[in-house]
Amino acid sequence: MGEHSISIVQKKEERARFIKHLLNDISALELMLKNNQIENNIYRIGAEQEFCLITPNWRPAKNGEVLLEKIGDPHFTTELARYNLELNLDPQLLGNDCFALVEKQIRTLLKKAEKVAAENYTKIILTGILPTISKNELGLDFMTPNPRYWALNEMTKAMRGDDFDLNIRGVDQLSIRHDSVLFEACNTSFQIHLQVPPGDFVASYNWAQAISGPVLGICTNSPLLLGRELWSETRIALFQQSIDTRTSSYALKDQQSRVSFGLQWAKGSIAEIYKNDIVRHKALFTKDDIEDSMEVLANGGIPKLSALNLHNGSIYRWNRPCFGAHNGIAHVRIENRYIPSGPSVADEMANFAFWVGLMIGRPPTYDSMEQVMDFKDAKGNFIKAARSGKESILIWNGKAVSVKKLVINDLLPIAYAGLKNAGIQDKDINRYLEIIEKRTKGQTGAEWMTKNYRRLRKGMNQDDALISLTKSIHKNQHTSKPVHEWPPLEPKPRIHETAHLVSHIMSTQLFVVNEDDLAELATSIMLWKNVHHVPVENEKGQLTGLLTWTHMKRFKEKDAEDQDQTVAEIMTKKVLTVEPYTEIKDAIALMKKNEYGCLPVVQDQHLVGIITIKDLTGLNYG
């Protein structure tokens, strides 16, 4: 059942047909649970490794489909954006050297992809959010040409009835409106799976929810987006907002996002979780080749529950319940979707082993989570960890405790015991969990990235700093060292040779005045801050003029009776502008021709930056 058979549910008859299959699948699942037709007492692990493709200039590449075809390996598949690919790892029975086997396969397949990528002037990098992604790479021309992705974009926009608003507040703030789901493509994950016995599914699932906060806190690796320092794991906020189908209104309504931690502890069986999702979320897609699951069961077969899996695939729980059927054997598993890609393969495998050890080692005290922890404490812990990483203070067993203390004192011993009981070889247990311990006492990927980005920004412009950071991540990954051993970076002040667009060099931290402001105030600001060019906006935030040092000097030399003039009366209204995507060489030619000292950068009539002669120092563009 290929992705090309997937389509948007549009007609009433299509919806009715799909819902019938969906209800059939639920009935079949409940029957299989009742008749013990789902594999029991078997634990398996599996994973999906997403990774970014970058050009020799360290910016997002655009050749994912080309590389996929040349790699020619069914383990690999496309992702939403053309600068991402995913590899699906073979499942392994939990025990002995299973983690070592997974790690070996990841490294082998990544090397295979790296070889093909290098032959096509492309590099591969593991990171939660690629630092060099800019607004330039969020256009529809960067979307992988796959019917499922186009359907997702069209349906999400149709359900919202508007473009996407992104608002994330961290140390910096990012507020932006966008016309597609491509912001979701900024997220790159290491999704890990654990098959569990169906009879223990709900207890395991609730425990997975409870440990999400502290596990995420120690694994964060995505603090930057579009040059802004946001959450320790910005992917959490970004994913929810970038694929949000909820609408806004003046009425106060409770609507659950399709990207969700959930609303309460799970009860009953895995079927109850699926039922709740069917109740809360509209079916978006259908297929033209869905089997009748009850008929398959009646004929002695094991159905694939295609409708249920398709609907489940459009609901993005951070801990997702999954049903699978292979070679006539059904199983259920929990998919952990909040772990970021990177910083290194060693770090990812340590995260994997830590999580599985915790899941398998669950103390009996936590068999009934509703008796131990309030669900909103678990949910709050998850959000706090996403915001602040391992420095977060969580609520555990009713008490406030730091992520660091909780991991070292409580969770690592549980993980050690769990892996030991699962029969994992000692050398692997010690190696992987030692990485978690040292990272807890040292630095996470998010901390390394934030600390070094701040250091780089002291001597470099934003684009140079992001390029240098990306280059260093790539270099460190090839040392095979985990992130707690990565060294600090030193800034090398210069404009990077890969800068070619105005957006790569423009200043975005601007002093802006309104055309109705008093001229005395505006010119005073210019003097106080030694700013030679100040853009002027109207009430709609549109660029309407420019104040220069010459305007300021003329005004200051005027008599006192002219001091009640507004900015609009003294500014120049004839302003030459460029767009973020303008080539730097063209902007330079424009400035030389008109003998201008600056050019405002405008997108959709709104000011987004400014370039000055100072920004161009050191560039060789003729």
GUVOSE-972502 format. One record per residue (C-alpha): x, y, z. Coordinates in steps of 0.1 Angstrom, whole numbers, plus 5000, padded with zeros to 4 digits. Each point is the difference from the previous one (the first is absolute). Example, Ala and Ser with C-alpha at 12.3 -4.5 7.8 and 13.67 -1.06 7.14 Angstrom:
512349555078501450344993
This chain:
500050005000502150294987499850365011498950094964496549845008499550255028497650284993498150285019496649905013497850254980496749844991497349895024500049644986503849985004499850105036497249755007502049724984503150095019498250035033498549664995503449854995501350195030497249855022500649664986503750035009499150095036497749705002502749774985502650135025497749945030499349654987503749934996500750135035497249785014501149694982503850055007500850034964502750275006503549905008500649985037503050015023502350094972502050335001501550154969501750334993500150204968500850354988499750264973502950234994499250334983502950214987500750324981501650054967502250314995502050164972503850045001499150365012498349855031496550104990497049784994500349794968497149934976500849664985498449755024498149814973503249984978502149865029497349765010499949854965503749974998500349855035497649734988499449855034496449935013501250105035499950364988497050214993499150374993498850265026497850314996502950224989502549934972502950065025499049715022500049634997499249715024501449665005497949725016502049765020499349635003498249895032502149805025498949775028500850175033503049835016503849944999501650234973496850144984501050365006503549944986498349854969497750304996503050245003502049804975497250014975499550385005503750064994500149774970497050154983501050365007503449924985498349864969497950324997503050225007501949844971497250064976499450355014503750094996499949894963497250254996501650295018497949955031500749945037498049825027499450145035498149895031498350285018496650075015499650334980502650094974501550345011500350134965496449954989498650344991496850134987501449944965499749625005496450005012498450064966497949744983502949944975501849835029497149765007500649644988497749944970498049725017496149994999499849935037502050325009498050224976496849855014501250075036500850364990496650064982497949835027501750185029499650344984496449924991499249905036501650315014498550234975503050225001503850014999502149875028501050225029503249915019500650155034502849865021501550185030503349915015503050225007499050154966496650014984499049874966496750134986499349934964497249914976500549734973497949854972501049635002500849725024503750024991500950135034499349645012502849894977502550185022499649735026502349704997499549715025501349675011496849815005500349695022497649705004499549745027497749704994498249915032497549735011496450114992498949935036502550245014499650264973498050265019502349985031503050034977498550284981499250205031503549955013501450114967498050325004501250055036503749974991499750224969501050325018503249895016501149794970499450304977501850235024503249804997499749964962499350354987501850114969497950264982500450355015500250214968497650084973500650274973502950135022497750055030500849835033496749855011499349695020502549745010498149764978498350244976498649714979497349955026498450344995500950024963498349674991496850075019499650354984501249914965497449734995497250145021496549964984498150185027498250324992499850325021496750165009498550245026498449715018501949815026500449654987502149705011501749854970502749755001502950044976500949714977503550045015499349915036501349865033496449905008497450105025500049725026501449675010499149724976497549745012498849664989502049884969501850144970496649994983498750275024502950234991499149964963496350065007500750335018502150124970497149914977497650195022502350315001501550024966498450014966501149754974502250184975501149744975498749684984501449724978498649834970501249655010498849955036499249645009497049895021501749915033497149815014499749794969503849935001499549885037497049794991502149834973502749915026502550284990501550295019498950344987502450294996497450265013500950234971497350265007500950025037503750034993499450274974497950205025502549945027502850134977498250344998499950045038503450095013500149895037503550045015499549655012498149824973498249665003500749784970498649684985501949794976499549674981502849824982500049644987496649935016501250115034498550325017501850205026499550335019502850255009500650355013501850254978502050275018499850314976501550285021503749904999502050234976502449884974503750035010502250145014501949684992499149634994501549925034497750255016497049874982500749645010500550115036496650164999498549694985501549765026499150245029496450024989499649624994501749935033497650225018497049854981501049645008501250085035496750175011499749955038496749845011499250335018499350164966497749724986497050235007501250354992496750175009500649905036503650145000500050314979497550264988499949994962500550384998503249975019501349764974498950234972501450305018503349825004500249944963499450364991502550135026502649754988499450124964500550365010502949975024501649664995501949845028499950325021496249955004498449945034497449734996497349865023500849635008498249805027498450335011503350175006502050264980503249854987502550114973500449784969503649955009499349865034497149794988502049844973503149935021498349895032496849834987499849934963503549884992499849725026496649894986501550004965503049805011497849745016497649994970502749944975501749745022496749815004499550014963503349824995501950294984503749945001501850195028502450184977497250164981498050095031503150175015500950184968496650144992498950105035503450155008499450244971496750105016501650045034502950224986497750204979497850065030503050135020501450184969498250144969497149904978500050074963497750305006502450145026503149954978498250174971498650295020503350075017502050004968497550194980500250285026503849994999500050014962497650294998502350225021502450024970497949894970496750104983497149775003500449814967503749945006499449875035497349764987502349884972502949955025497749825024498749764974503549934987501249925035497149775007500849804968503749995010499349885035497649734989502849854979502249965031497449765015500250185033496950065020499050365005501250035036503549974985499650264973502450305003499050375001500250214968501850334995498650274977501950104969498650334990499450014962497249974976499849644989500849934963496749834995498050315007498350114967496650125009499050325018498449795027503449855008501550345011497150235009499650145035496749895016500350185034498750334989499050345014496750094983497950315005496450084990499250274975497850185026502850005027501450345009503150074979501850125032499649655015501149824969503150224995500949975037499949624996502450024971502450215021499849795031500649674981502350144973497749864974500450154965496949854983496549955016497249854980496550165004496849805001496350085000497349865024499849684978503749935004500750094964503250184990499250364990503250195003503650035013501850235024503750054994502850175019499650304977496350035009501049995037502650274997497750234980497349965026502250065029501250334984496550134997498450265023498049905030496650084984500549714976500549745028496349884997500549854966499349644994502349744984497850004969500850374995503849954999500649654987500749914964497149824984501949884970501649695013501849744979499549655014501149644994498649665009501649745022500649784969501850284981503549904991502650195020501950104968496850164987499450195032503650134999499550124964496850175010501750195029502950104979497850124971497850225023502850085025497949875029501549905034497249765008497249794985496949895020499149644994496349954995497849704996496250044992500350375008501349935035503550085011502149695009503550155001502550254988503449994983502550275003503550074986501349875033498349664994501849984966503550055013502349724989497749874973501549964965497050054976501550254976
